[in-house]
Amino acid sequence: MQAYVMDAFSSKIFGGNQAGVVLPERALTDREMQRIAAEFKHSETAFVRMESEDSVSLRYFTPAGEVDLCGHATIASFALLRQTGSLGDGCFTAHTKAGKLQILVNGATVWMDMAPPQLLRTIEEEDWEALYGAYGLRPEHCPAGFAPKIVSTGLADIMLPVRDRTLLLSAVQNEQAVTELSRRYDVTGVHMFCPGGAACTAYCSNFAPLYDIPEECATGTSNGALTYYLYLQGCIAPEAENVFVQGEHMGRPSEIRSRLVKDGESVKVLIGGRAVMSMACDLKV
C-alpha cells in the first residue's frame, strides 16, 4: 500500500507540520495502524479511505494511540488526495471519530470548518505581569488597544499580543510557568502573535507545554481563535482571507489561512492550508 509524509500548512518542502498519510489497499486492524504510526513517528498519521465520490473516512493515530481528530493531518490527507487525482475541487464530508467535518478543496488549498468561536475571558491587567513574564517580556510589550484573551474554536488558548516581530522571536518560554498558567486558566496553551503588516495578517508562535508540546509549528484551532479575536478587535473583515505565519522559532515556517463567515448574528471560522509531499513509499504490511 502507498504511504506518504506530507508537510501541512506549507507550500514548500520541509516547512509546516509533518503528518503521515496512508492509503490502505485492504482493511487494517487497529494494531496494524498503531504500529505503522509508531514507525512513522510523526505526531499523527492519518489512514484514509474513500467512501464515495464526496465522502472520505479518516482515522488518526499518534505513536502512542488513536486520537479522534487532527487538523493538520486532515489538511494533509485531502491535499494528497487532490494531488494524486483521487478527488478534484469541491465540497466533501470527512467522517472522523469526532464527527462529520465539511471540507472544501479549492485548487491547492484545503478548507475545514472549526467549532463555533467563543470569547471565553479577558485576562485582568493585574495578571499580565505573570503572563508576559513567563516569556521574558513585560506588560508594556502589549500593543495599545489590545489585551490577552482566552478564545476557542474547539480548544481554548490564551491569545497573547505583542507589539512586533522582534519581540515575538525574542520570547523565551519558562515551560514550568506556562504549564502552571495553562492549568490555572484551563487552556491548552498560549498563542502569541504580532501584527504582520503587508506580509501577512499576523506572525505567531504557539506554546502548549502542559501537553508536552513546548512549541508547535502549525496549529489550526489556535489560528481559528486568533481570527475571531482579530475580528472582535475590528482588524479583519468577514469573508477576507487571512494568512498567519507560524513556526519561525522552530525553523519550520508554516502558512495557515483563515476566513470568517458571517450569517446574520452568527459567525463561523474556516481554517485552510496547503500541503506538499516530502516522501512517498511502498508500505510492506
N, C-alpha and C positions, 0 to 999 in steps of 0.2 A: 504494500500500500504506500501511497505517497505521504510524505511528511515534510513540513516546511518550518522555517523560522522567519517570522515577519517582524519588521521594525515598525511598530504602530505609532501614530501621531508624528510621522516624519515623511518627508518626500525624498530623503536621501538615505542611502545605506549607512548603517552603523549610527543612526540617530534614533531618537524616540525610545519607546518602551518595547522590549522584545517579548514576543509570545510564540509558543509552539502552536502549530495548527496541523492536525492530522485528518486525512480524508480516508476513512476505513473502507476497505472493499468487502468486508464481512463484519458481522456483529462482534464486537469486542466485549469481553467481560469487564466488570469494574476493576478487577485485579490487574488485567492487562493494561487498561487505561492508566491506572495508578503507576504501574511500573514504567510505562512509556513516559509519563510526565516526570517521573524521578530521573529517567535517563536524559531528558531534555534539560532539566534543572532550571528552567525559567520559572518566574513567579506563577504563571499559569500556562497551561496547554489546553487548547480547545479541540474537541472531537466533533466533527461536523458531518451532518447527513442531510442531503436534500430530500425533503418530504414530497414536494410538488414544485411546480414552476415558481410559485411565490411563497413557499414555506420551507424553513430550514430549522432543524433541531440542533442544539448545541449543548454539550456538557463540558464542564471546566474542571481541571484537576491541577492542584499545586503538587510539588514534590511530596507533600505530606498527606494530602487528602482532597476530596471533592469540595468545591465551592459552588454556590447557586448561580453566581453571575460574575462576569469580569468584563468591564467596559473595553479596555484596550484589546483584549483577546477577541471581542465581538467585532470591533473595527477591523482587526487583522483578518478575521475569518471572511468577512464579506468582501474586503478588498482582494483577498486571494481568489475567492470565487469569481469575482469580476475579472481579475487578471487572467485566470485560466479559462474563461469563457463559459463557466457553469451557469452564470446568470448575467443579465445585462442591467441597464438602468431601470429603475422603477421602485415600487414600494413592496416590501416583503415583511413577513411575520417570522420572528425568531422565537422558537419555543425553548424556554430555559426552565430550570427548576425554580427560578424566581418569578416565573410567569411569562406572558407573551410580551414581546417587545416589537414596536413598529420601527422598521429600518427603511431608510431611503438611500438608495445608491444613485449618485449623480456623477457620472464620469469617474474620476479617481477618488472622489470624496464619499465617505460613508457617514450618514447621519443617524443618530439614535435618540429617542425620547429619554428625558430624565424624569425622575419623580417630581411632583408639583413643588415649586420653590417655596421656601419658607424663611422669613427673617425671624429667628428664634430669640435673639437677645442682642442688645447693645452693651458692650462692656464698659463699666463705670470708669471715669477718668482716674480715680484714685487707684485703680488696679493696673493702669498702663505701665507703671514703672517695672513691676514684676514681669509683665508680658514682654515688653521690649527688652528688658534687661536679660532675659533668657537667651537673647541673641547678641548680646554685647552692644545693644542700641539703647537709645534714650527716648522718652515720650515725645520730646520735641522733634524727633525724626518722623513723626506722623504728619502728613501734609494737611494744611489748613482746610477745614470743612469736612474732613474725614474722621472716622473713628473705627476702632476694632469692633467687629460684629460677628455673631455666630449665625451662619446661614446654612441651609441644607437644600440639596436637590437629591436626597436619598441618604446621604451621610452628612452629619453636622461637622463643620470645620470653622475655626476662627479665621476670618478674613483680616489680615494684618497689613494695613497700608504703610508704605514708607515713601519718602519723597522722591527718590531717584534710583537709578540702576546701580550706581556706585555703592549706595547703602545696602541694596539688595544683595549684591555679590560679596560685600564685606561682612555680612552677618555670619556669626559663628555660633552654632547651636549648643546650648547646655542641655544634653539629652535628658538628664535626670530632672531638671527643672521643667522642661517642656512636657515630659511624661506626667509629672505631678499636676501641671496646669491642665493637661488634657483630661485627667481624671476629675479634677475639680470642676471643670466646665462641661463635662460629659460630651466630649467631642472626639472625633477621630484624630485630628491633628491641627496644624497651623498652615494656612495658605498665605504666604507673604507675597505682596505684589507692589509694583510701582507703575505709574503711567508709562505707556510705550511710545508716545509721540507719534511721528509719522510712520515709524517702522512696524508697529503692531498696537493692539489695544492695550496690552499690559505685559510686562515681564513678571514672571512668577517663580517662586520656589516653594515646594511642598514638603512638610516635615510631619512624620507620624511615628515617633519613637515608641509610643505606647503600644504599637502593633509591630514592633521590631523593624520598622522602616525608617531609618534615620533621615533619608531623603528619597523622594520619588521623582523620576524624570518626566512623568506624564500622568496626570490624574483628571479623568473626565468629570467625575462628580464635583470635585473642588472647583474646577473652572466653570461648571454649570452654576455653582453657588456664587462665584465671582461675577458671572454675567448678571445674575439677579441683583447682587449688591450694587454694581455699577449702574444698572437700570434705575434702582431706587435713588441713586445719587444724581441721576439726570445726565450721566456720562455717555450712555449709549441709547440708541433708539430702537423700538421694536422693528423686527424684520431685517435689521442691519446684520451683516456678517462680521463677527468679531474674531480676532486672531490673538491667541495667548502663546507666548514663548516661555517654555519651562525647561529646566534641566541643564542650564548653562553651568551651574555649580559643578555638575557631575560630568561635564564633557560630553553629554548626550542631549543636545538641544532638541526639544520637541515643539511641534506646532499644533496646538489644539484650537479648533474652530467652534464657534457657538452662534446660535441665533435665538432671540427671544420672540415668541409669537404671542400676540395679544388678541384675545377674543372677548370683547366686552370688558368685564371686570376681571376675568381670569387670564392668567399668563402661563405659558409653558416654555421650557428651555430645551433646545436640541443641542447636542454635542456632536461635532463632526471631526473627521480627520482622514488622513491618507495613511497608507501603509505600503512599505516596499519589501520585496522578498530579498532576504540576505542569504538564505540557504535552502536547498531542496535536496531531498534524499529518498531512496527506497528504504522503507522500514521492513525489516525481515522478522515478522512475527507470525 
